[in-house]
Amino acid sequence: MIPGESEKHFQAEVTRFCKAVHARVYFTQRSKGSPEGWPDLIILKPPFMRIRELKTNTGGLSLPQRETIDLIKACTQFDVDVWRPRDWQRIVEELSA
């Protein structure tokens, strides 16, 4: 990263590279109104799912970012599914466990 390069430019470069290596990448287009603290990118290139916060060379993490990253690192199970309104009871059971 070039000194003084913005996070926005850095993210564009990382995203472009992900596409070049056939990794699927997710990011929030506009963070205004989104919960604070969530990392910038989710990158899928099986067998890995990488969750990354991007910073400039001198940028620091906010407290919510630090807390969210710590919570993600503490997760030891990976669960992916689809929920529909008809699954409400199962949703309640899974989230209450």
Rosetta silent file (secondary structure, phi, psi, omega in degrees, C-alpha in Angstrom):
SEQUENCE: MIPGESEKHFQAEVTRFCKAVHARVYFTQRSKGSPEGWPDLIILKPPFMRIRELKTNTGGLSLPQRETIDLIKACTQFDVDVWRPRDWQRIVEELSA
SCORE:     score description
SCORE:     0.000 S_00000001
   1 L     0.000  133.244  179.967    0.000    0.000    0.000 S_00000001
   2 L   -71.874  133.229  178.344    1.320    3.381   -0.947 S_00000001
   3 L   -52.528  134.340  179.771    1.856    5.681    2.069 S_00000001
   4 L    85.332   -4.069  179.650   -1.133    7.988    2.405 S_00000001
   5 L   -66.107  140.815 -176.956   -3.346    5.732    0.274 S_00000001
   6 L   -78.075  157.449  174.803   -6.976    5.811    1.391 S_00000001
   7 H   -61.579  -36.753  179.736   -8.881    2.830    2.778 S_00000001
   8 H   -60.134  -47.386  179.100  -11.357    3.263   -0.078 S_00000001
   9 H   -65.624  -42.992  178.389   -8.613    2.874   -2.701 S_00000001
  10 H   -58.755  -45.415  179.765   -7.043   -0.016   -0.790 S_00000001
  11 H   -62.949  -39.976  178.043  -10.409   -1.792   -0.621 S_00000001
  12 H   -61.542  -40.271  179.081  -10.924   -1.310   -4.364 S_00000001
  13 H   -67.517  -43.773  178.437   -7.531   -2.889   -5.045 S_00000001
  14 H   -62.920  -44.403  179.730   -8.196   -5.852   -2.732 S_00000001
  15 H   -61.548  -44.204  177.985  -11.648   -6.341   -4.279 S_00000001
  16 H   -60.059  -43.163  179.933  -10.221   -6.203   -7.791 S_00000001
  17 H   -66.252  -39.793  177.581   -7.589   -8.803   -6.857 S_00000001
  18 H   -56.232  -44.785  178.832  -10.231  -11.068   -5.301 S_00000001
  19 H   -62.707  -39.440 -178.966  -12.102  -11.062   -8.607 S_00000001
  20 H   -64.153  -31.896 -179.266   -8.879  -11.814  -10.501 S_00000001
  21 L  -100.542   15.074  175.786   -8.233  -14.916   -8.378 S_00000001
  22 L    62.246   36.456  172.399  -11.903  -15.989   -8.544 S_00000001
  23 L   -98.727  138.994  177.456  -12.663  -15.281   -4.900 S_00000001
  24 E   -88.140  132.427 -175.280  -16.157  -14.021   -4.123 S_00000001
  25 E  -126.492  139.852  176.335  -16.085  -10.865   -2.051 S_00000001
  26 E  -120.519  140.466  171.544  -18.802   -9.042   -0.096 S_00000001
  27 L  -151.959  154.381  177.454  -18.707   -5.513    1.257 S_00000001
  28 L   -79.983  126.318 -178.552  -21.285   -2.988    2.355 S_00000001
  29 L   -63.407  -49.360 -179.109  -21.681   -0.283   -0.304 S_00000001
  30 L  -131.040  118.483 -175.607  -22.683    2.460    2.124 S_00000001
  31 L   -79.856  -12.118  179.902  -22.080    2.000    5.815 S_00000001
  32 L   -59.559  122.957 -178.699  -24.383    4.851    6.837 S_00000001
  33 L    91.366  -10.481  177.335  -27.182    3.256    8.843 S_00000001
  34 L   -85.840  152.261  176.971  -25.346   -0.072    9.183 S_00000001
  35 L   -58.444  139.841 -178.714  -24.329   -1.384   12.615 S_00000001
  36 L   -76.978  155.626  172.563  -20.891   -0.115   13.568 S_00000001
  37 L    98.347  -11.549 -176.796  -17.888   -2.323   14.062 S_00000001
  38 L   -76.398  139.902  178.960  -18.361   -4.838   11.254 S_00000001
  39 L   -60.575  159.661 -174.101  -15.286   -5.720    9.169 S_00000001
  40 L   -71.665  -40.353 -171.720  -14.999   -4.365    5.632 S_00000001
  41 E  -130.660  145.097  166.207  -14.805   -7.569    3.594 S_00000001
  42 E  -119.968  121.539 -174.859  -15.995  -11.145    3.586 S_00000001
  43 E  -118.131  123.765  179.384  -13.975  -13.142    1.079 S_00000001
  44 E  -110.156  116.898  171.303  -14.991  -16.639   -0.009 S_00000001
  45 E  -147.626   87.239 -173.913  -12.443  -18.868   -1.657 S_00000001
  46 L   -48.333  140.234   13.305  -13.079  -22.385   -0.352 S_00000001
  47 L   -88.980   11.639 -175.629  -11.995  -23.877    1.885 S_00000001
  48 E  -105.844  143.363  163.831  -11.557  -20.434    3.466 S_00000001
  49 E  -117.588  114.542 -178.623  -13.931  -17.683    4.412 S_00000001
  50 E  -105.291  132.277  177.922  -11.816  -14.675    5.301 S_00000001
  51 E  -114.469  120.178 -172.203  -13.265  -11.752    7.222 S_00000001
  52 E  -132.788  137.577  168.458  -11.072   -8.687    7.005 S_00000001
  53 L   -99.383  132.745  179.701  -11.018   -5.118    8.287 S_00000001
  54 L  -106.073  136.145  178.802   -8.925   -2.859    6.071 S_00000001
  55 L  -137.066  156.478  171.277   -6.913    0.059    7.449 S_00000001
  56 L   -69.505  173.418  179.509   -4.311    2.451    6.148 S_00000001
  57 L   -61.019  -23.450 -178.524   -0.774    1.932    7.403 S_00000001
  58 L  -113.053   -1.456 -176.962   -1.473    4.337   10.241 S_00000001
  59 L   -73.399  143.757  179.017   -5.190    3.689   10.803 S_00000001
  60 L  -110.845  164.472  177.621   -6.387    2.270   14.107 S_00000001
  61 L   -85.375  141.207  172.137   -9.360    0.135   15.077 S_00000001
  62 L   -77.201  164.419  177.689  -12.343    1.671   16.809 S_00000001
  63 H   -58.759  -47.340  178.032  -13.586    0.005   19.988 S_00000001
  64 H   -60.716  -35.777  177.020  -16.640   -1.500   18.190 S_00000001
  65 H   -65.210  -45.457  178.981  -14.344   -2.862   15.449 S_00000001
  66 H   -60.418  -45.040 -178.946  -12.012   -4.410   18.024 S_00000001
  67 H   -64.242  -43.425  179.963  -14.955   -5.947   19.915 S_00000001
  68 H   -65.158  -44.132  178.684  -16.551   -7.373   16.754 S_00000001
  69 H   -61.305  -42.159  177.792  -13.278   -8.852   15.521 S_00000001
  70 H   -62.788  -41.053  177.962  -12.709  -10.454   18.945 S_00000001
  71 H   -64.068  -42.655  178.350  -16.238  -11.928   18.903 S_00000001
  72 H   -62.908  -44.188  179.621  -15.726  -13.348   15.408 S_00000001
  73 H   -62.666  -28.758 -179.364  -12.382  -14.859   16.435 S_00000001
  74 H   -78.207  -13.274  179.773  -14.074  -16.505   19.455 S_00000001
  75 L   -75.114  128.718 -178.157  -16.574  -18.343   17.238 S_00000001
  76 L  -112.845   -2.407  178.793  -15.579  -21.974   16.805 S_00000001
  77 L  -125.327  147.162 -177.345  -18.540  -23.221   14.789 S_00000001
  78 L  -119.095  122.943 -175.350  -19.644  -22.247   11.341 S_00000001
  79 L  -133.887  123.863  178.905  -23.347  -22.455   10.516 S_00000001
  80 L  -129.496  134.092 -179.897  -24.985  -21.453    7.248 S_00000001
  81 L  -161.458  178.875  175.347  -28.653  -21.905    6.407 S_00000001
  82 L  -115.401  132.669  175.371  -31.718  -20.187    4.991 S_00000001
  83 L  -112.329  141.217  175.513  -34.454  -18.876    7.269 S_00000001
  84 L  -127.481  161.535  179.466  -38.009  -18.150    6.180 S_00000001
  85 H   -52.833  -35.120 -179.253  -40.920  -16.724    8.163 S_00000001
  86 H   -68.128  -11.224  179.770  -42.369  -20.241    8.495 S_00000001
  87 H   -93.143   12.514 -171.175  -39.182  -21.241   10.358 S_00000001
  88 H   -51.313  -44.951 -179.152  -39.833  -18.802   13.209 S_00000001
  89 H   -61.617  -42.667  178.032  -39.952  -21.475   15.925 S_00000001
  90 H   -64.997  -38.684  177.927  -36.670  -22.976   14.704 S_00000001
  91 H   -60.316  -47.812  179.178  -35.135  -19.483   14.575 S_00000001
  92 H   -60.064  -45.151 -178.420  -36.147  -18.826   18.177 S_00000001
  93 H   -63.674  -45.422 -178.309  -34.784  -22.229   19.272 S_00000001
  94 H   -64.814  -43.069 -176.674  -31.465  -21.803   17.458 S_00000001
  95 H   -77.779  -18.019  179.440  -30.865  -18.279   18.728 S_00000001
  96 H   -91.213  -10.543 -176.723  -31.936  -19.136   22.281 S_00000001
  97 L   -68.834    0.000    0.000  -29.610  -22.150   22.575 S_00000001
